[in-house]
Amino acid sequence: RRVSSRGSRCARWPQGTFLCGTKFGVSGQTLPPCTLEELRMAGIIKRVARTIGISVDCRRCNKSTESLQANVQKLKEYRSKLILFPRKPSAPKKGDSSSEELKMATQLSGPVMPIRNVYKKEKAHVISEDEKNFKAFASLRRARANARLFGIHAKQAKETAEQDVEKKK
């Protein structure tokens, strides 16, 4: 039940997106509701967001600026496409749509702003000698070791520099 209701929720509301890890490919998935920071950058008030169909989660935080910018852009696009009908047709308020937009309005059938995956195809090329000799596992282990021993390597470099200065004197 939980999974099926989540699927229908995702189809109804515009929510943030993220890319899955290597295991699940590059398909975009829907995230939990928007964060307050995303709403703030998109220029939407939290109370208003809930009334126009944007779900909000006060607890969630953005971990990367790229996903933050992508979600803000998505919110701005949703807001620009949205047609708000006035509560009283005789007295429209500030944020409501104009009468021309109201005449053009049609009922949406299908998902709200579906996620489209962008694939970049690489052209075939001849494998170079560097690519043939590249050892991925060894280079990853070396990078991990360098990250782990960064402070020790810096200390050793500093000591050798001091010894060279002393030898020159």
N, C-alpha and C positions, 0 to 999 in steps of 0.2 A: 504493500500500500504506500509506504513512504517513498519508494523509488518512483512509482507511477505518478504520485501527486507532485513530486519534484519535477518530473518531465513536463507535466501540464503547467506548472508554475513557470518553468523556464520558457515555455512557448508563449506565455501571456505577457510577461513583464520584460522590459529592457534591463538587462543586468550586465555587469562587467564581464570581460572575457579573459582567458588565460590560455597559454599553449601547454599541452601536456608534455611530459618528459619523453625520453627516447622510447620507453617501453610502449607507449600508446600512440606514437607517431606525432604528427604536428597538427592534429585536428583541434580546433578551438573549442573550448568547453565554456559553459556558463558558470559564473562564480556566484557566491552568495551575494546578497543585495549590495548596493552602492555604499561607499564610505562617506563620512561627513566631509572629508577633505575633497573628494571628487565632486560632491555637490557644491561645495564652496567655490572650487575653481570653475565649475560650469555656471555659477551664478544662480543657483536654485536654492531656495529656502527649504529646510527639512520638512516643515509642516506642509508646504505647498507640494513638495515632491510626492508625498504619500497620496495627495488628492489627485494628481495627474498620472498616476500609475507607475511611479518609480518606487521600488522597494528600497528601504534604507536599513543599514545595520550600523548601529553606533559603536559596536565593539570591534569591528574589523579594521585593520590597518593596512595601508599600502606599503609594500616592501620594495618596489622598484618604481623609478620615475617613468619608465617606458610604459608599464601597464597603467600607471596613473594617468598619463597623457592620453593613452588609447581610450580609456574608459571615460575621461572627460570629453574627448572628441565625440564619443558615442552618445553621451548625454546631450551634448549641444545639438547633434544631428537629430536626435529624437525630439528635442524641444522645438527645433525648427519645423519638423514635419507635423507636429501635433496641432490639431485644431480644437480649441477650447470653446465649447458652446456656453453662452451666458446663462446664468440661472434664471434671470428674468429677461426674456427677449426684448422687452420694451426698454430696459435700462442696462445696457452692457457696461461692464466695469473695465478697469485698466488693462488687465492681462488677457481679456477675451479676444477671440478672433473677429475679424471684420465680417460684414454681411456677405461680401463677395466670396470669402473663403468658406463661409458656412454653406453657400449654395453649391460650391464645388465638392463638398465633403461626401465621401463614400465610406461604407462600412468595410473595414479591413477583414479579409479572410486569409488565414495562414499565420505563420509566426511573425511577431513584431521584430523587425530589423534582424533577419537571420544572419548567423555568423558565416562569413565566406572565407575559406582558407586560400591563401595566396601561395602558390608553389613557384619556385624559381628553378627552371631547368638549366642544368649545366651542359655545355657543349662537350662532345667527346673530344679528347685530345690524346696525344701520344704520351705515355708515361715517361717522365724524365728520369735521369740517373739519380737525382736527389730523392725523388719519390720512391724509387726502387730501394734505395739504401736506408730510408727512414724507418726507424724502429719505434713504433708508437708506444709499446709497453715500457721500454727503457726510458723514453723521453718523459712519459708520465711519472714514472718512479723518480726520475731526476728532479722534475718540477716539484713533486711532493716533498722530497728531501730538502730541496733548497728553501721551500716555504717553511718547513719545520725547523731547519737549522739556520734561519736567517740571522738571528742575534749572535749565534756563535761565530758564524762566518764574518760578520761585521766586526766582532771583537778581535778575531784573529788578524783581519786586515789592518785594524788600527794598531795592534801590537807590532806587526811586521813593519808598518810605516814608521813607528817610533824607533824600532831597532835600526832601520836604514838611516834615520836621522842621526842616531848615536854613532853609527859606524863612520859616517861622513865627518863627524867632529874629530 
